[in-house]
Amino acid sequence: MATSVSITTSYAGEAAGKYVSAALLSADTLEGGGVTLMPNVKFKSTLQKVATSDLIKDASCDFTPTGSVTLTERVIQPEEYQINLQLCKQTFQDDWSAISMGYSAFDSLPPSFADFIIGHVAAKVAEKMENNIWQGDEDNEGEFDGYTVLFAADSDVLDVTTSETSISSSNVIAELGKVVDRIPTTIYGKEDLYIYVASNVARAYVRALGGYAANGLGGSGINAQGTTWYNGGDLAFDGVKIFVAPGLPDNHMVAAQKSNLFFGTGLMSDMNEVKLLDLADIDGSQNCRIVMRFTAGIQYGLGSEVVYYSI
C-alpha cells in the first residue's frame, strides 16, 4: 500500500512573512549583509545622498553663507512577483518515508512534509534573488534590473579598463589592484567598503595566495601552508574587505560601500502571501499547489562612488 500523505496546511498572514523572509534573505548577498536592506517598502521609496563642498572659509565678523550642499536622489521601487507551483505528492513519498523513519542523510530538513516542500521552494527563490540582485534583467520574466545592468548604463560609475579576457590565479592580484586604484579617496578606508567579487575571482585569489606560482606570489603561500591555508574565512585585498557574491557573473568585480547599495522589499507587508493547498479534497488528485507573492528590487545611491570591473 502506498504511503498516505495529506497536507492541510495553509500559510498566510504572519507566517507568510516568515516564509517569504526566509526565501528572500537566504540569498548570499543579503544573508551575508552585503547590501543595505530596506524592508516595508509598500510601493516605492526615495534614496537621498548628500554631498557637500567648500564648507570651511576664513573667519569674518559677518555671517557669510559658504560651501554647497547637493542632494542626489534615486527611487527604489520593488516589483511584484509570484510563484504558482503544482507538485505531485507521489514524487516526494519515497524521500518523505526515509525522513520520517530517521534514516535520511539530509538531517537539516524541516520535520514536516509541508515545511520540506516550502523550504525547497524558498531555497530556489533565494538562489534566483541572488542572481537577480547582481545580473537580473527586467526584460526577462521574474527578474528586475541587477547592479551590473544599472552600473553598465551609468556614466558616473567608475569603470575599470583591462585587456585581460579572464581572471586566473596568475593575474588576479593585478586585476584586483586595478579595482582598488579606481576607488575614490573619499571612500577608501571606510568601514563598510567592500570589493564584491564573483566566485571564480575568489577562487583565483585563494589559489594565488597559496603560493607555488611563477608570478612572484611566494614559494609556499601564507604561513607556508601552501594551498591548504584557506578554510573559508574572511578575505581582504590592500586593506579592503572582499565579499564573495555568487550572483555576480564570472570575471566581474564591484567596489562600493554597503551603505550605497540597497535591496528593497515589502518583506513584512500585506503583499506577502504563502499558501500550500492540498487538492485531494477538491479534485481527488495527488497534487498540491504552492502560491507565493513578494516584492523585490535594488538601487544604489552615488554612481561616482562605485567601481565596476567586467570582462
C-alpha positions in Angstrom: 0.0 0.0 0.0 1.3 3.4 -1.0 2.2 5.8 1.8 -0.6 8.2 2.6 0.4 11.8 2.6 -2.1 14.6 3.5 -1.4 18.3 3.5 -4.0 20.5 5.0 -1.8 23.5 6.0 -2.2 27.0 4.5 0.2 29.7 5.4 -0.8 33.4 5.3 -0.6 36.5 7.4 2.3 36.5 10.0 3.5 33.0 8.9 3.7 34.2 5.3 6.0 37.0 6.3 8.4 34.5 7.9 8.5 32.2 4.9 9.0 35.0 2.4 11.6 36.4 4.7 13.5 33.1 4.7 13.2 32.9 0.9 14.5 36.3 0.2 17.1 36.8 2.9 18.8 33.5 2.3 20.3 34.9 -0.9 24.1 35.0 -0.2 24.4 38.8 -0.7 21.5 39.5 1.7 22.3 36.9 4.2 25.9 38.0 4.4 24.9 41.6 4.9 26.5 42.8 1.7 23.9 45.4 0.9 21.6 47.6 2.9 18.1 46.1 3.4 15.1 48.3 3.1 12.0 46.4 4.3 8.4 47.6 4.3 8.6 49.4 1.0 4.9 49.3 0.1 5.2 51.0 -3.3 8.4 53.0 -3.7 10.9 54.9 -1.6 13.3 57.7 -2.4 17.0 57.4 -1.6 18.8 60.7 -0.8 22.5 61.2 -0.8 24.0 64.5 0.5 27.3 65.8 -0.9 29.0 69.0 0.5 32.0 71.0 -0.6 33.9 74.2 0.4 32.4 74.3 3.9 35.4 76.0 5.7 36.2 79.6 4.9 38.3 82.3 6.6 36.6 83.9 9.6 35.0 87.3 9.4 32.6 89.4 11.6 29.6 88.7 9.4 27.6 85.6 8.7 28.5 84.6 5.2 26.9 81.5 3.7 29.6 79.3 2.4 30.0 76.0 0.6 27.5 74.0 -1.3 25.1 71.2 -0.4 24.0 68.8 -3.2 21.1 66.4 -2.8 21.0 63.4 -5.1 18.1 61.1 -5.1 17.1 57.8 -6.7 13.9 55.9 -6.4 13.8 52.3 -5.4 10.5 50.6 -6.5 10.3 46.9 -5.7 8.4 44.9 -8.3 5.8 42.3 -7.6 6.5 38.6 -8.2 4.6 35.4 -7.7 5.2 31.7 -7.7 2.4 29.3 -8.8 3.8 25.8 -8.5 2.0 22.5 -8.7 3.7 19.3 -7.3 2.6 15.7 -7.3 2.9 14.3 -3.7 3.9 10.9 -5.1 7.2 12.4 -6.3 8.2 13.0 -2.7 6.8 10.0 -0.9 10.0 7.9 -1.0 12.1 10.8 0.3 9.5 11.6 2.9 9.3 8.0 4.1 13.1 8.0 4.6 12.9 11.2 6.5 10.1 10.1 8.8 12.0 6.9 9.6 15.1 8.9 10.6 17.5 7.3 8.0 17.9 10.4 5.9 21.3 12.0 5.4 19.6 15.3 5.0 19.2 15.9 8.7 18.8 19.7 8.2 15.4 19.3 6.5 12.3 20.6 8.4 10.4 17.9 10.3 7.1 18.3 8.4 6.3 17.5 4.8 4.8 20.9 4.2 7.8 22.6 5.6 10.0 20.4 3.4 8.2 21.5 0.2 8.0 25.1 1.1 11.7 25.1 2.2 12.7 23.6 -1.1 10.9 26.3 -3.0 12.2 29.0 -0.7 15.8 27.9 -1.4 15.1 28.2 -5.2 13.7 31.7 -4.6 16.8 32.7 -2.7 19.1 31.4 -5.5 17.1 33.4 -8.0 17.2 36.5 -5.9 21.0 36.3 -5.6 21.3 36.2 -9.4 18.7 39.0 -9.8 20.5 41.3 -7.4 23.6 41.3 -9.5 22.7 40.4 -13.0 19.0 40.4 -13.4 17.3 41.9 -16.4 13.8 43.3 -16.1 13.1 42.3 -19.7 13.2 38.7 -18.5 10.3 37.0 -16.7 10.7 37.1 -13.0 13.7 39.4 -12.9 14.5 43.1 -12.1 17.5 45.0 -13.3 20.5 44.0 -11.3 23.5 46.1 -10.3 25.7 45.1 -13.2 22.9 46.2 -15.6 22.5 49.5 -13.8 26.2 50.2 -13.5 26.9 49.5 -17.1 24.3 52.1 -18.1 25.5 54.8 -15.7 28.3 57.1 -16.9 29.0 58.2 -13.4 30.2 54.8 -12.4 33.9 54.3 -12.4 34.7 51.6 -15.0 38.0 49.6 -14.9 39.8 49.2 -18.1 41.5 45.9 -18.7 43.0 43.9 -21.6 42.5 40.5 -19.9 40.0 38.0 -21.3 39.5 36.1 -18.0 40.7 36.1 -14.4 43.0 33.4 -13.1 45.5 32.9 -10.3 48.2 34.4 -12.4 46.6 37.8 -13.0 44.0 38.1 -10.2 46.4 40.2 -8.0 47.0 42.7 -10.8 43.3 42.9 -11.6 42.2 43.4 -8.0 44.8 46.2 -7.9 43.2 47.9 -10.8 39.9 47.9 -8.9 41.5 49.4 -5.8 43.3 52.0 -7.8 39.9 53.3 -9.0 38.3 53.6 -5.6 37.8 57.3 -4.8 39.9 58.7 -1.9 36.7 59.9 -0.2 35.5 56.3 0.5 38.8 54.4 0.7 39.3 53.2 4.2 35.6 53.4 5.1 34.4 50.6 7.4 31.6 49.4 5.0 33.7 49.4 1.9 33.8 46.1 0.1 35.2 44.6 -3.1 32.4 42.3 -4.3 33.8 39.5 -6.4 32.4 36.7 -8.5 33.0 33.2 -7.3 35.7 32.4 -9.9 37.6 35.6 -8.9 37.6 34.5 -5.2 38.8 31.0 -6.2 41.6 32.5 -8.2 42.6 34.8 -5.4 42.7 32.0 -2.8 44.9 29.9 -5.1 47.2 32.8 -5.8 47.7 33.4 -2.1 48.6 29.7 -1.7 51.8 30.3 -3.5 53.7 28.0 -5.8 53.1 30.5 -8.6 55.6 31.8 -11.2 54.4 35.4 -10.9 56.2 36.3 -7.6 53.5 35.4 -5.1 55.8 33.4 -2.9 57.0 29.9 -2.6 54.6 28.2 -0.3 52.0 30.8 0.4 50.6 32.3 3.6 52.3 30.9 6.7 54.0 28.3 4.5 50.7 26.4 4.3 50.5 26.2 0.5 47.1 25.5 -0.9 45.7 24.4 2.4 45.9 27.8 4.0 42.3 28.8 3.3 39.4 27.5 5.5 36.6 29.7 4.4 37.4 32.8 6.5 37.4 36.4 5.5 39.4 37.7 2.6 40.9 41.2 2.0 43.0 43.0 -0.5 45.1 46.1 0.1 43.1 46.8 3.3 39.7 46.4 1.6 37.4 43.6 2.6 36.3 41.2 0.0 32.7 40.0 -0.3 32.1 36.9 -2.4 28.9 37.4 -4.3 27.8 34.2 -6.2 25.3 36.2 -8.2 28.0 38.2 -9.9 28.8 36.9 -13.4 32.3 35.4 -13.8 35.2 37.8 -14.1 33.2 40.7 -12.5 34.0 42.8 -9.5 32.4 45.8 -7.8 33.9 48.2 -5.2 31.3 50.1 -3.2 30.1 50.9 0.3 27.4 48.7 1.7 25.6 51.9 2.6 25.5 52.9 -1.1 23.8 49.6 -2.2 20.1 48.9 -1.4 17.7 46.0 -1.6 14.1 46.9 -1.2 11.1 44.7 -0.4 7.7 44.8 1.2 9.0 42.0 3.3 6.6 42.2 6.2 3.7 44.0 4.4 0.4 42.5 3.4 1.7 41.9 -0.1 3.4 38.8 1.2 1.5 35.5 0.9 2.4 31.9 1.1 -0.2 29.2 0.6 0.2 25.4 0.3 -3.0 23.9 -0.9 -3.8 20.2 -1.0 -6.1 19.4 -4.0 -7.1 15.9 -2.7 -10.3 17.2 -1.2 -11.0 19.4 -4.2 -10.4 17.3 -7.3 -9.2 13.9 -5.8 -5.8 14.3 -7.3 -2.4 13.8 -5.6 -1.4 17.4 -6.4 -0.6 20.2 -4.1 -0.1 23.9 -5.1 2.3 26.4 -3.7 1.5 30.1 -4.1 3.9 32.8 -3.1 3.8 36.6 -3.5 6.5 39.1 -2.7 8.2 42.2 -3.9 11.9 42.9 -4.6 14.2 45.4 -6.2 17.6 47.0 -5.9 19.0 50.5 -6.2 22.2 52.4 -5.4 22.9 56.0 -4.3 26.0 57.6 -5.9 27.4 56.1 -9.1 30.5 58.2 -8.7 31.4 56.1 -5.6 31.1 52.7 -7.4 33.9 51.0 -9.2 32.8 48.4 -11.8 35.1 45.8 -13.3 33.9 43.5 -16.1 35.3 41.4 -18.8 
